[in-house]
């Protein structure tokens, strides 16, 4: 990712079927006091990691929440269970 950022918080757990459930909180791009909250499920399949489900929400500095649209997957996921967003 260009302009690599670091999440404010990240938590993950392995599900009984071997998938990973990850929650990450990122600073907003245009407003650093806002936050982007992501939850995703990743699975190791056919020799690589893939995201099988993802939900992202935007929290303004005033505390309003809105769901972000799904982002397009431009390339195949090849990372481990934690995804830099």
PDB file with SEQRES, HELIX, SHEET and CRYST1 records, atoms N, CA, C and O in Angstrom:
SEQRES   1 A   85  UNK UNK UNK UNK UNK UNK UNK UNK UNK UNK UNK UNK UNK          
SEQRES   2 A   85  UNK UNK UNK UNK UNK UNK UNK UNK UNK UNK UNK UNK UNK          
SEQRES   3 A   85  UNK UNK UNK UNK UNK UNK UNK UNK UNK UNK UNK UNK UNK          
SEQRES   4 A   85  UNK UNK UNK UNK UNK UNK UNK UNK UNK UNK UNK UNK UNK          
SEQRES   5 A   85  UNK UNK UNK UNK UNK UNK UNK UNK UNK UNK UNK UNK UNK          
SEQRES   6 A   85  UNK UNK UNK UNK UNK UNK UNK UNK UNK UNK UNK UNK UNK          
SEQRES   7 A   85  UNK UNK UNK UNK UNK UNK UNK                                  
SHEET    1 AA1 5 UNK A   9  UNK A  14  0                                        
SHEET    2 AA1 5 UNK A  20  UNK A  27 -1                                        
SHEET    3 AA1 5 UNK A  35  UNK A  45 -1                                        
SHEET    4 AA1 5 UNK A  48  UNK A  59 -1                                        
SHEET    5 AA1 5 UNK A  65  UNK A  67 -1                                        
CRYST1    1.000    1.000    1.000  90.00  90.00  90.00 P 1           1          
ATOM      1  N   UNK A   1       0.837  -1.179   0.000  1.00  0.00           N  
ATOM      2  CA  UNK A   1       0.000   0.000   0.000  1.00  0.00           C  
ATOM      3  C   UNK A   1       0.880   1.239   0.000  1.00  0.00           C  
ATOM      4  O   UNK A   1       1.843   1.309   0.764  1.00  0.00           O  
ATOM      5  N   UNK A   2       0.571   2.206  -0.833  1.00  0.00           N  
ATOM      6  CA  UNK A   2       1.319   3.451  -0.895  1.00  0.00           C  
ATOM      7  C   UNK A   2       0.989   4.258   0.347  1.00  0.00           C  
ATOM      8  O   UNK A   2      -0.167   4.292   0.767  1.00  0.00           O  
ATOM      9  N   UNK A   3       1.991   4.916   0.948  1.00  0.00           N  
ATOM     10  CA  UNK A   3       1.749   5.690   2.156  1.00  0.00           C  
ATOM     11  C   UNK A   3       1.329   4.785   3.300  1.00  0.00           C  
ATOM     12  O   UNK A   3       0.355   5.064   4.000  1.00  0.00           O  
ATOM     13  N   UNK A   4       2.056   3.719   3.483  1.00  0.00           N  
ATOM     14  CA  UNK A   4       1.736   2.689   4.461  1.00  0.00           C  
ATOM     15  C   UNK A   4       1.319   3.292   5.798  1.00  0.00           C  
ATOM     16  O   UNK A   4       2.035   4.128   6.348  1.00  0.00           O  
ATOM     17  N   UNK A   5       0.180   2.880   6.320  1.00  0.00           N  
ATOM     18  CA  UNK A   5      -0.276   3.350   7.617  1.00  0.00           C  
ATOM     19  C   UNK A   5      -0.332   2.175   8.578  1.00  0.00           C  
ATOM     20  O   UNK A   5      -0.292   1.012   8.176  1.00  0.00           O  
ATOM     21  N   UNK A   6      -0.425   2.505   9.834  1.00  0.00           N  
ATOM     22  CA  UNK A   6      -0.475   1.500  10.881  1.00  0.00           C  
ATOM     23  C   UNK A   6      -1.842   1.565  11.546  1.00  0.00           C  
ATOM     24  O   UNK A   6      -2.341   2.658  11.814  1.00  0.00           O  
ATOM     25  N   UNK A   7      -2.456   0.423  11.816  1.00  0.00           N  
ATOM     26  CA  UNK A   7      -3.760   0.460  12.474  1.00  0.00           C  
ATOM     27  C   UNK A   7      -3.638   0.967  13.907  1.00  0.00           C  
ATOM     28  O   UNK A   7      -2.621   0.760  14.569  1.00  0.00           O  
ATOM     29  N   UNK A   8      -4.692   1.633  14.375  1.00  0.00           N  
ATOM     30  CA  UNK A   8      -4.748   2.067  15.770  1.00  0.00           C  
ATOM     31  C   UNK A   8      -4.915   0.855  16.678  1.00  0.00           C  
ATOM     32  O   UNK A   8      -4.409   0.828  17.800  1.00  0.00           O  
ATOM     33  N   UNK A   9      -5.630  -0.141  16.178  1.00  0.00           N  
ATOM     34  CA  UNK A   9      -5.862  -1.374  16.939  1.00  0.00           C  
ATOM     35  C   UNK A   9      -6.064  -2.516  15.960  1.00  0.00           C  
ATOM     36  O   UNK A   9      -6.566  -2.320  14.853  1.00  0.00           O  
ATOM     37  N   UNK A  10      -5.671  -3.701  16.373  1.00  0.00           N  
ATOM     38  CA  UNK A  10      -5.896  -4.893  15.554  1.00  0.00           C  
ATOM     39  C   UNK A  10      -6.073  -6.079  16.491  1.00  0.00           C  
ATOM     40  O   UNK A  10      -5.303  -6.269  17.432  1.00  0.00           O  
ATOM     41  N   UNK A  11      -7.109  -6.877  16.214  1.00  0.00           N  
ATOM     42  CA  UNK A  11      -7.368  -8.090  16.980  1.00  0.00           C  
ATOM     43  C   UNK A  11      -7.725  -9.190  15.996  1.00  0.00           C  
ATOM     44  O   UNK A  11      -8.375  -8.941  14.981  1.00  0.00           O  
ATOM     45  N   UNK A  12      -7.299 -10.400  16.299  1.00  0.00           N  
ATOM     46  CA  UNK A  12      -7.667 -11.522  15.435  1.00  0.00           C  
ATOM     47  C   UNK A  12      -7.820 -12.776  16.273  1.00  0.00           C  
ATOM     48  O   UNK A  12      -7.244 -12.909  17.353  1.00  0.00           O  
ATOM     49  N   UNK A  13      -8.618 -13.690  15.739  1.00  0.00           N  
ATOM     50  CA  UNK A  13      -8.810 -14.982  16.385  1.00  0.00           C  
ATOM     51  C   UNK A  13      -8.989 -16.034  15.303  1.00  0.00           C  
ATOM     52  O   UNK A  13      -9.496 -15.758  14.216  1.00  0.00           O  
ATOM     53  N   UNK A  14      -8.568 -17.220  15.621  1.00  0.00           N  
ATOM     54  CA  UNK A  14      -8.734 -18.319  14.666  1.00  0.00           C  
ATOM     55  C   UNK A  14     -10.065 -19.002  14.964  1.00  0.00           C  
ATOM     56  O   UNK A  14     -10.353 -19.351  16.108  1.00  0.00           O  
ATOM     57  N   UNK A  15     -10.863 -19.187  13.934  1.00  0.00           N  
ATOM     58  CA  UNK A  15     -12.162 -19.832  14.065  1.00  0.00           C  
ATOM     59  C   UNK A  15     -11.993 -21.348  14.060  1.00  0.00           C  
ATOM     60  O   UNK A  15     -10.969 -21.851  13.599  1.00  0.00           O  
ATOM     61  N   UNK A  16     -12.983 -22.085  14.568  1.00  0.00           N  
ATOM     62  CA  UNK A  16     -12.865 -23.548  14.632  1.00  0.00           C  
ATOM     63  C   UNK A  16     -12.568 -24.217  13.288  1.00  0.00           C  
ATOM     64  O   UNK A  16     -11.943 -25.277  13.263  1.00  0.00           O  
ATOM     65  N   UNK A  17     -12.997 -23.626  12.176  1.00  0.00           N  
ATOM     66  CA  UNK A  17     -12.746 -24.231  10.865  1.00  0.00           C  
ATOM     67  C   UNK A  17     -11.384 -23.846  10.285  1.00  0.00           C  
ATOM     68  O   UNK A  17     -11.058 -24.250   9.169  1.00  0.00           O  
ATOM     69  N   UNK A  18     -10.579 -23.068  11.029  1.00  0.00           N  
ATOM     70  CA  UNK A  18      -9.242 -22.685  10.573  1.00  0.00           C  
ATOM     71  C   UNK A  18      -9.163 -21.307   9.952  1.00  0.00           C  
ATOM     72  O   UNK A  18      -8.065 -20.789   9.749  1.00  0.00           O  
ATOM     73  N   UNK A  19     -10.304 -20.697   9.642  1.00  0.00           N  
ATOM     74  CA  UNK A  19     -10.315 -19.332   9.108  1.00  0.00           C  
ATOM     75  C   UNK A  19      -9.882 -18.352  10.197  1.00  0.00           C  
ATOM     76  O   UNK A  19      -9.919 -18.677  11.383  1.00  0.00           O  
ATOM     77  N   UNK A  20      -9.473 -17.156   9.788  1.00  0.00           N  
ATOM     78  CA  UNK A  20      -9.139 -16.092  10.731  1.00  0.00           C  
ATOM     79  C   UNK A  20     -10.183 -14.989  10.649  1.00  0.00           C  
ATOM     80  O   UNK A  20     -10.572 -14.572   9.558  1.00  0.00           O  
ATOM     81  N   UNK A  21     -10.635 -14.519  11.810  1.00  0.00           N  
ATOM     82  CA  UNK A  21     -11.529 -13.373  11.926  1.00  0.00           C  
ATOM     83  C   UNK A  21     -10.687 -12.226  12.462  1.00  0.00           C  
ATOM     84  O   UNK A  21     -10.089 -12.338  13.532  1.00  0.00           O  
ATOM     85  N   UNK A  22     -10.639 -11.116  11.718  1.00  0.00           N  
ATOM     86  CA  UNK A  22      -9.781  -9.984  12.077  1.00  0.00           C  
ATOM     87  C   UNK A  22     -10.590  -8.702  12.169  1.00  0.00           C  
ATOM     88  O   UNK A  22     -11.446  -8.437  11.325  1.00  0.00           O  
ATOM     89  N   UNK A  23     -10.315  -7.906  13.200  1.00  0.00           N  
ATOM     90  CA  UNK A  23     -10.890  -6.576  13.361  1.00  0.00           C  
ATOM     91  C   UNK A  23      -9.728  -5.596  13.395  1.00  0.00           C  
ATOM     92  O   UNK A  23      -8.757  -5.809  14.121  1.00  0.00           O  
ATOM     93  N   UNK A  24      -9.818  -4.529  12.618  1.00  0.00           N  
ATOM     94  CA  UNK A  24      -8.768  -3.505  12.609  1.00  0.00           C  
ATOM     95  C   UNK A  24      -9.420  -2.129  12.607  1.00  0.00           C  
ATOM     96  O   UNK A  24     -10.472  -1.923  12.003  1.00  0.00           O  
ATOM     97  N   UNK A  25      -8.773  -1.194  13.296  1.00  0.00           N  
ATOM     98  CA  UNK A  25      -9.229   0.197  13.340  1.00  0.00           C  
ATOM     99  C   UNK A  25      -8.104   1.050  12.767  1.00  0.00           C  
ATOM    100  O   UNK A  25      -6.980   1.040  13.268  1.00  0.00           O  
ATOM    101  N   UNK A  26      -8.429   1.793  11.703  1.00  0.00           N  
ATOM    102  CA  UNK A  26      -7.453   2.606  10.979  1.00  0.00           C  
ATOM    103  C   UNK A  26      -7.806   4.076  11.104  1.00  0.00           C  
ATOM    104  O   UNK A  26      -8.986   4.418  11.187  1.00  0.00           O  
ATOM    105  N   UNK A  27      -6.800   4.966  11.121  1.00  0.00           N  
ATOM    106  CA  UNK A  27      -7.106   6.403  11.078  1.00  0.00           C  
ATOM    107  C   UNK A  27      -7.686   6.767   9.715  1.00  0.00           C  
ATOM    108  O   UNK A  27      -7.328   6.163   8.703  1.00  0.00           O  
ATOM    109  N   UNK A  28      -8.581   7.753   9.688  1.00  0.00           N  
ATOM    110  CA  UNK A  28      -9.139   8.210   8.416  1.00  0.00           C  
ATOM    111  C   UNK A  28      -8.062   8.841   7.549  1.00  0.00           C  
ATOM    112  O   UNK A  28      -7.082   9.377   8.066  1.00  0.00           O  
ATOM    113  N   UNK A  29      -8.235   8.782   6.234  1.00  0.00           N  
ATOM    114  CA  UNK A  29      -7.237   9.356   5.324  1.00  0.00           C  
ATOM    115  C   UNK A  29      -7.319  10.874   5.289  1.00  0.00           C  
ATOM    116  O   UNK A  29      -6.304  11.553   5.444  1.00  0.00           O  
ATOM    117  N   UNK A  30      -8.509  11.410   5.087  1.00  0.00           N  
ATOM    118  CA  UNK A  30      -8.643  12.870   4.986  1.00  0.00           C  
ATOM    119  C   UNK A  30      -8.812  13.520   6.352  1.00  0.00           C  
ATOM    120  O   UNK A  30      -8.492  14.698   6.511  1.00  0.00           O  
ATOM    121  N   UNK A  31      -9.306  12.783   7.341  1.00  0.00           N  
ATOM    122  CA  UNK A  31      -9.489  13.291   8.704  1.00  0.00           C  
ATOM    123  C   UNK A  31      -8.900  12.269   9.670  1.00  0.00           C  
ATOM    124  O   UNK A  31      -9.549  11.264   9.960  1.00  0.00           O  
ATOM    125  N   UNK A  32      -7.684  12.499  10.176  1.00  0.00           N  
ATOM    126  CA  UNK A  32      -7.031  11.523  11.058  1.00  0.00           C  
ATOM    127  C   UNK A  32      -7.782  11.262  12.363  1.00  0.00           C  
ATOM    128  O   UNK A  32      -7.509  10.272  13.043  1.00  0.00           O  
ATOM    129  N   UNK A  33      -8.740  12.152  12.726  1.00  0.00           N  
ATOM    130  CA  UNK A  33      -9.517  11.909  13.943  1.00  0.00           C  
ATOM    131  C   UNK A  33     -10.693  10.970  13.675  1.00  0.00           C  
ATOM    132  O   UNK A  33     -11.307  10.462  14.613  1.00  0.00           O  
ATOM    133  N   UNK A  34     -11.007  10.738  12.408  1.00  0.00           N  
ATOM    134  CA  UNK A  34     -12.034   9.760  12.039  1.00  0.00           C  
ATOM    135  C   UNK A  34     -11.383   8.378  12.018  1.00  0.00           C  
ATOM    136  O   UNK A  34     -10.160   8.260  12.091  1.00  0.00           O  
ATOM    137  N   UNK A  35     -12.202   7.342  11.917  1.00  0.00           N  
ATOM    138  CA  UNK A  35     -11.670   5.980  11.910  1.00  0.00           C  
ATOM    139  C   UNK A  35     -12.379   5.125  10.863  1.00  0.00           C  
ATOM    140  O   UNK A  35     -13.557   5.320  10.564  1.00  0.00           O  
ATOM    141  N   UNK A  36     -11.629   4.181  10.321  1.00  0.00           N  
ATOM    142  CA  UNK A  36     -12.188   3.151   9.452  1.00  0.00           C  
ATOM    143  C   UNK A  36     -12.054   1.838  10.214  1.00  0.00           C  
ATOM    144  O   UNK A  36     -10.956   1.455  10.617  1.00  0.00           O  
ATOM    145  N   UNK A  37     -13.171   1.157  10.408  1.00  0.00           N  
ATOM    146  CA  UNK A  37     -13.206  -0.097  11.153  1.00  0.00           C  
ATOM    147  C   UNK A  37     -13.465  -1.212  10.148  1.00  0.00           C  
ATOM    148  O   UNK A  37     -14.444  -1.167   9.403  1.00  0.00           O  
ATOM    149  N   UNK A  38     -12.591  -2.208  10.127  1.00  0.00           N  
ATOM    150  CA  UNK A  38     -12.767  -3.322   9.194  1.00  0.00           C  
ATOM    151  C   UNK A  38     -12.850  -4.637   9.957  1.00  0.00           C  
ATOM    152  O   UNK A  38     -12.152  -4.849  10.948  1.00  0.00           O  
ATOM    153  N   UNK A  39     -13.712  -5.503   9.472  1.00  0.00           N  
ATOM    154  CA  UNK A  39     -13.838  -6.865   9.988  1.00  0.00           C  
ATOM    155  C   UNK A  39     -13.759  -7.773   8.768  1.00  0.00           C  
ATOM    156  O   UNK A  39     -14.461  -7.552   7.781  1.00  0.00           O  
ATOM    157  N   UNK A  40     -12.914  -8.787   8.831  1.00  0.00           N  
ATOM    158  CA  UNK A  40     -12.824  -9.689   7.685  1.00  0.00           C  
ATOM    159  C   UNK A  40     -12.533 -11.117   8.115  1.00  0.00           C  
ATOM    160  O   UNK A  40     -11.982 -11.374   9.186  1.00  0.00           O  
ATOM    161  N   UNK A  41     -12.921 -12.030   7.245  1.00  0.00           N  
ATOM    162  CA  UNK A  41     -12.647 -13.452   7.426  1.00  0.00           C  
ATOM    163  C   UNK A  41     -11.727 -13.867   6.289  1.00  0.00           C  
ATOM    164  O   UNK A  41     -12.008 -13.614   5.117  1.00  0.00           O  
ATOM    165  N   UNK A  42     -10.602 -14.518   6.661  1.00  0.00           N  
ATOM    166  CA  UNK A  42      -9.627 -14.963   5.660  1.00  0.00           C  
ATOM    167  C   UNK A  42      -9.438 -16.463   5.792  1.00  0.00           C  
ATOM    168  O   UNK A  42      -9.505 -17.029   6.883  1.00  0.00           O  
ATOM    169  N   UNK A  43      -9.197 -17.093   4.637  1.00  0.00           N  
ATOM    170  CA  UNK A  43      -9.083 -18.552   4.576  1.00  0.00           C  
ATOM    171  C   UNK A  43      -7.882 -18.929   3.713  1.00  0.00           C  
ATOM    172  O   UNK A  43      -7.616 -18.312   2.682  1.00  0.00           O  
ATOM    173  N   UNK A  44      -7.165 -19.959   4.164  1.00  0.00           N  
ATOM    174  CA  UNK A  44      -6.062 -20.497   3.371  1.00  0.00           C  
ATOM    175  C   UNK A  44      -6.635 -21.553   2.448  1.00  0.00           C  
ATOM    176  O   UNK A  44      -7.181 -22.557   2.907  1.00  0.00           O  
ATOM    177  N   UNK A  45      -6.511 -21.330   1.149  1.00  0.00           N  
ATOM    178  CA  UNK A  45      -7.106 -22.232   0.165  1.00  0.00           C  
ATOM    179  C   UNK A  45      -6.203 -22.310  -1.062  1.00  0.00           C  
ATOM    180  O   UNK A  45      -5.743 -21.285  -1.565  1.00  0.00           O  
ATOM    181  N   UNK A  46      -5.959 -23.493  -1.528  1.00  0.00           N  
ATOM    182  CA  UNK A  46      -5.149 -23.711  -2.731  1.00  0.00           C  
ATOM    183  C   UNK A  46      -3.787 -23.025  -2.656  1.00  0.00           C  
ATOM    184  O   UNK A  46      -3.304 -22.486  -3.652  1.00  0.00           O  
ATOM    185  N   UNK A  47      -3.170 -23.047  -1.478  1.00  0.00           N  
ATOM    186  CA  UNK A  47      -1.824 -22.512  -1.333  1.00  0.00           C  
ATOM    187  C   UNK A  47      -1.714 -21.013  -1.129  1.00  0.00           C  
ATOM    188  O   UNK A  47      -0.606 -20.477  -1.121  1.00  0.00           O  
ATOM    189  N   UNK A  48      -2.845 -20.315  -0.961  1.00  0.00           N  
ATOM    190  CA  UNK A  48      -2.771 -18.872  -0.710  1.00  0.00           C  
ATOM    191  C   UNK A  48      -3.926 -18.431   0.196  1.00  0.00           C  
ATOM    192  O   UNK A  48      -4.926 -19.136   0.330  1.00  0.00           O  
ATOM    193  N   UNK A  49      -3.774 -17.257   0.812  1.00  0.00           N  
ATOM    194  CA  UNK A  49      -4.818 -16.689   1.661  1.00  0.00           C  
ATOM    195  C   UNK A  49      -5.778 -15.884   0.808  1.00  0.00           C  
ATOM    196  O   UNK A  49      -5.365 -15.147  -0.088  1.00  0.00           O  
ATOM    197  N   UNK A  50      -7.069 -16.031   1.096  1.00  0.00           N  
ATOM    198  CA  UNK A  50      -8.073 -15.245   0.390  1.00  0.00           C  
ATOM    199  C   UNK A  50      -9.059 -14.665   1.398  1.00  0.00           C  
ATOM    200  O   UNK A  50      -9.355 -15.284   2.420  1.00  0.00           O  
ATOM    201  N   UNK A  51      -9.556 -13.485   1.102  1.00  0.00           N  
ATOM    202  CA  UNK A  51     -10.574 -12.860   1.931  1.00  0.00           C  
ATOM    203  C   UNK A  51     -11.919 -13.399   1.476  1.00  0.00           C  
ATOM    204  O   UNK A  51     -12.291 -13.248   0.312  1.00  0.00           O  
ATOM    205  N   UNK A  52     -12.657 -14.034   2.399  1.00  0.00           N  
ATOM    206  CA  UNK A  52     -13.950 -14.614   2.035  1.00  0.00           C  
ATOM    207  C   UNK A  52     -15.115 -13.733   2.468  1.00  0.00           C  
ATOM    208  O   UNK A  52     -16.238 -13.925   2.001  1.00  0.00           O  
ATOM    209  N   UNK A  53     -14.867 -12.778   3.346  1.00  0.00           N  
ATOM    210  CA  UNK A  53     -15.901 -11.840   3.766  1.00  0.00           C  
ATOM    211  C   UNK A  53     -15.265 -10.613   4.380  1.00  0.00           C  
ATOM    212  O   UNK A  53     -14.259 -10.712   5.082  1.00  0.00           O  
ATOM    213  N   UNK A  54     -15.858  -9.436   4.113  1.00  0.00           N  
ATOM    214  CA  UNK A  54     -15.287  -8.195   4.625  1.00  0.00           C  
ATOM    215  C   UNK A  54     -16.396  -7.182   4.843  1.00  0.00           C  
ATOM    216  O   UNK A  54     -17.314  -7.065   4.032  1.00  0.00           O  
ATOM    217  N   UNK A  55     -16.301  -6.449   5.948  1.00  0.00           N  
ATOM    218  CA  UNK A  55     -17.221  -5.362   6.250  1.00  0.00           C  
ATOM    219  C   UNK A  55     -16.379  -4.194   6.737  1.00  0.00           C  
ATOM    220  O   UNK A  55     -15.496  -4.368   7.577  1.00  0.00           O  
ATOM    221  N   UNK A  56     -16.649  -3.004   6.213  1.00  0.00           N  
ATOM    222  CA  UNK A  56     -15.910  -1.811   6.625  1.00  0.00           C  
ATOM    223  C   UNK A  56     -16.905  -0.710   6.974  1.00  0.00           C  
ATOM    224  O   UNK A  56     -17.920  -0.532   6.300  1.00  0.00           O  
ATOM    225  N   UNK A  57     -16.595   0.019   8.033  1.00  0.00           N  
ATOM    226  CA  UNK A  57     -17.438   1.133   8.466  1.00  0.00           C  
ATOM    227  C   UNK A  57     -16.560   2.350   8.707  1.00  0.00           C  
ATOM    228  O   UNK A  57     -15.391   2.227   9.073  1.00  0.00           O  
ATOM    229  N   UNK A  58     -17.141   3.530   8.495  1.00  0.00           N  
ATOM    230  CA  UNK A  58     -16.440   4.799   8.709  1.00  0.00           C  
ATOM    231  C   UNK A  58     -17.080   5.488   9.901  1.00  0.00           C  
ATOM    232  O   UNK A  58     -18.301   5.631   9.958  1.00  0.00           O  
ATOM    233  N   UNK A  59     -16.253   5.918  10.863  1.00  0.00           N  
ATOM    234  CA  UNK A  59     -16.739   6.663  12.021  1.00  0.00           C  
ATOM    235  C   UNK A  59     -16.167   8.063  11.963  1.00  0.00           C  
ATOM    236  O   UNK A  59     -14.949   8.244  11.972  1.00  0.00           O  
ATOM    237  N   UNK A  60     -17.045   9.054  11.902  1.00  0.00           N  
ATOM    238  CA  UNK A  60     -16.587  10.441  11.876  1.00  0.00           C  
ATOM    239  C   UNK A  60     -16.101  10.838  13.258  1.00  0.00           C  
ATOM    240  O   UNK A  60     -16.353  10.135  14.237  1.00  0.00           O  
ATOM    241  N   UNK A  61     -15.400  11.969  13.339  1.00  0.00           N  
ATOM    242  CA  UNK A  61     -14.931  12.450  14.639  1.00  0.00           C  
ATOM    243  C   UNK A  61     -16.117  12.783  15.547  1.00  0.00           C  
ATOM    244  O   UNK A  61     -15.967  12.818  16.768  1.00  0.00           O  
ATOM    245  N   UNK A  62     -17.297  13.027  14.962  1.00  0.00           N  
ATOM    246  CA  UNK A  62     -18.503  13.300  15.739  1.00  0.00           C  
ATOM    247  C   UNK A  62     -19.228  12.054  16.213  1.00  0.00           C  
ATOM    248  O   UNK A  62     -20.209  12.153  16.951  1.00  0.00           O  
ATOM    249  N   UNK A  63     -18.763  10.880  15.801  1.00  0.00           N  
ATOM    250  CA  UNK A  63     -19.344   9.632  16.268  1.00  0.00           C  
ATOM    251  C   UNK A  63     -20.412   9.041  15.372  1.00  0.00           C  
ATOM    252  O   UNK A  63     -21.084   8.091  15.774  1.00  0.00           O  
ATOM    253  N   UNK A  64     -20.592   9.573  14.163  1.00  0.00           N  
ATOM    254  CA  UNK A  64     -21.556   8.995  13.219  1.00  0.00           C  
ATOM    255  C   UNK A  64     -20.893   7.846  12.465  1.00  0.00           C  
ATOM    256  O   UNK A  64     -19.716   7.920  12.112  1.00  0.00           O  
ATOM    257  N   UNK A  65     -21.663   6.783  12.224  1.00  0.00           N  
ATOM    258  CA  UNK A  65     -21.151   5.606  11.524  1.00  0.00           C  
ATOM    259  C   UNK A  65     -21.853   5.430  10.190  1.00  0.00           C  
ATOM    260  O   UNK A  65     -23.044   5.713  10.060  1.00  0.00           O  
ATOM    261  N   UNK A  66     -21.102   4.959   9.198  1.00  0.00           N  
ATOM    262  CA  UNK A  66     -21.695   4.598   7.912  1.00  0.00           C  
ATOM    263  C   UNK A  66     -20.909   3.422   7.340  1.00  0.00           C  
ATOM    264  O   UNK A  66     -19.696   3.316   7.518  1.00  0.00           O  
ATOM    265  N   UNK A  67     -21.634   2.539   6.645  1.00  0.00           N  
ATOM    266  CA  UNK A  67     -20.979   1.383   6.028  1.00  0.00           C  
ATOM    267  C   UNK A  67     -20.306   1.824   4.743  1.00  0.00           C  
ATOM    268  O   UNK A  67     -20.901   2.533   3.932  1.00  0.00           O  
ATOM    269  N   UNK A  68     -19.068   1.404   4.563  1.00  0.00           N  
ATOM    270  CA  UNK A  68     -18.331   1.714   3.343  1.00  0.00           C  
ATOM    271  C   UNK A  68     -18.676   0.690   2.268  1.00  0.00           C  
ATOM    272  O   UNK A  68     -18.975  -0.462   2.586  1.00  0.00           O  
ATOM    273  N   UNK A  69     -18.638   1.096   1.001  1.00  0.00           N  
ATOM    274  CA  UNK A  69     -18.915   0.135  -0.070  1.00  0.00           C  
ATOM    275  C   UNK A  69     -17.802  -0.903  -0.143  1.00  0.00           C  
ATOM    276  O   UNK A  69     -16.681  -0.667   0.306  1.00  0.00           O  
ATOM    277  N   UNK A  70     -18.134  -2.059  -0.718  1.00  0.00           N  
ATOM    278  CA  UNK A  70     -17.121  -3.097  -0.894  1.00  0.00           C  
ATOM    279  C   UNK A  70     -16.046  -2.581  -1.823  1.00  0.00           C  
ATOM    280  O   UNK A  70     -16.332  -1.918  -2.820  1.00  0.00           O  
ATOM    281  N   UNK A  71     -14.806  -2.891  -1.486  1.00  0.00           N  
ATOM    282  CA  UNK A  71     -13.727  -2.476  -2.382  1.00  0.00           C  
ATOM    283  C   UNK A  71     -13.475  -3.585  -3.376  1.00  0.00           C  
ATOM    284  O   UNK A  71     -13.691  -4.763  -3.091  1.00  0.00           O  
ATOM    285  N   UNK A  72     -13.018  -3.191  -4.543  1.00  0.00           N  
ATOM    286  CA  UNK A  72     -12.733  -4.164  -5.599  1.00  0.00           C  
ATOM    287  C   UNK A  72     -11.411  -4.834  -5.319  1.00  0.00           C  
ATOM    288  O   UNK A  72     -10.451  -4.178  -4.915  1.00  0.00           O  
ATOM    289  N   UNK A  73     -11.349  -6.132  -5.529  1.00  0.00           N  
ATOM    290  CA  UNK A  73     -10.114  -6.885  -5.360  1.00  0.00           C  
ATOM    291  C   UNK A  73      -9.339  -6.813  -6.658  1.00  0.00           C  
ATOM    292  O   UNK A  73      -9.685  -7.489  -7.627  1.00  0.00           O  
ATOM    293  N   UNK A  74      -8.286  -5.994  -6.690  1.00  0.00           N  
ATOM    294  CA  UNK A  74      -7.502  -5.822  -7.899  1.00  0.00           C  
ATOM    295  C   UNK A  74      -6.509  -6.932  -8.141  1.00  0.00           C  
ATOM    296  O   UNK A  74      -6.093  -7.164  -9.276  1.00  0.00           O  
ATOM    297  N   UNK A  75      -6.122  -7.628  -7.072  1.00  0.00           N  
ATOM    298  CA  UNK A  75      -5.163  -8.717  -7.226  1.00  0.00           C  
ATOM    299  C   UNK A  75      -5.538  -9.824  -6.258  1.00  0.00           C  
ATOM    300  O   UNK A  75      -6.299  -9.611  -5.313  1.00  0.00           O  
ATOM    301  N   UNK A  76      -5.009 -10.979  -6.498  1.00  0.00           N  
ATOM    302  CA  UNK A  76      -5.286 -12.126  -5.655  1.00  0.00           C  
ATOM    303  C   UNK A  76      -4.582 -11.942  -4.321  1.00  0.00           C  
ATOM    304  O   UNK A  76      -3.433 -11.502  -4.283  1.00  0.00           O  
ATOM    305  N   UNK A  77      -5.264 -12.278  -3.216  1.00  0.00           N  
ATOM    306  CA  UNK A  77      -4.664 -12.176  -1.890  1.00  0.00           C  
ATOM    307  C   UNK A  77      -3.560 -13.209  -1.751  1.00  0.00           C  
ATOM    308  O   UNK A  77      -3.758 -14.385  -2.055  1.00  0.00           O  
ATOM    309  N   UNK A  78      -2.395 -12.764  -1.291  1.00  0.00           N  
ATOM    310  CA  UNK A  78      -1.291 -13.694  -1.093  1.00  0.00           C  
ATOM    311  C   UNK A  78      -0.681 -13.534   0.286  1.00  0.00           C  
ATOM    312  O   UNK A  78       0.318 -14.182   0.598  1.00  0.00           O  
ATOM    313  N   UNK A  79      -1.262 -12.687   1.115  1.00  0.00           N  
ATOM    314  CA  UNK A  79      -0.706 -12.428   2.432  1.00  0.00           C  
ATOM    315  C   UNK A  79      -1.148 -13.480   3.435  1.00  0.00           C  
ATOM    316  O   UNK A  79      -1.934 -14.375   3.123  1.00  0.00           O  
ATOM    317  N   UNK A  80      -0.626 -13.349   4.642  1.00  0.00           N  
ATOM    318  CA  UNK A  80      -1.053 -14.184   5.746  1.00  0.00           C  
ATOM    319  C   UNK A  80      -2.393 -13.701   6.270  1.00  0.00           C  
ATOM    320  O   UNK A  80      -3.086 -12.940   5.595  1.00  0.00           O  
ATOM    321  N   UNK A  81      -2.764 -14.134   7.463  1.00  0.00           N  
ATOM    322  CA  UNK A  81      -4.083 -13.837   7.984  1.00  0.00           C  
ATOM    323  C   UNK A  81      -4.350 -12.362   8.257  1.00  0.00           C  
ATOM    324  O   UNK A  81      -5.513 -11.958   8.268  1.00  0.00           O  
ATOM    325  N   UNK A  82      -3.345 -11.553   8.473  1.00  0.00           N  
ATOM    326  CA  UNK A  82      -3.558 -10.131   8.721  1.00  0.00           C  
ATOM    327  C   UNK A  82      -3.354  -9.368   7.419  1.00  0.00           C  
ATOM    328  O   UNK A  82      -2.348  -9.556   6.735  1.00  0.00           O  
ATOM    329  N   UNK A  83      -4.301  -8.515   7.079  1.00  0.00           N  
ATOM    330  CA  UNK A  83      -4.247  -7.785   5.818  1.00  0.00           C  
ATOM    331  C   UNK A  83      -4.054  -6.314   6.089  1.00  0.00           C  
ATOM    332  O   UNK A  83      -4.839  -5.719   6.828  1.00  0.00           O  
ATOM    333  N   UNK A  84      -3.031  -5.708   5.512  1.00  0.00           N  
ATOM    334  CA  UNK A  84      -2.837  -4.272   5.620  1.00  0.00           C  
ATOM    335  C   UNK A  84      -3.818  -3.584   4.706  1.00  0.00           C  
ATOM    336  O   UNK A  84      -3.890  -3.894   3.517  1.00  0.00           O  
ATOM    337  N   UNK A  85      -4.568  -2.658   5.248  1.00  0.00           N  
ATOM    338  CA  UNK A  85      -5.608  -1.977   4.473  1.00  0.00           C  
ATOM    339  C   UNK A  85      -5.254  -0.520   4.313  1.00  0.00           C  
ATOM    340  O   UNK A  85      -6.003   0.232   3.690  1.00  0.00           O  
TER     341      UNK A  85                                                      
END                                                                             
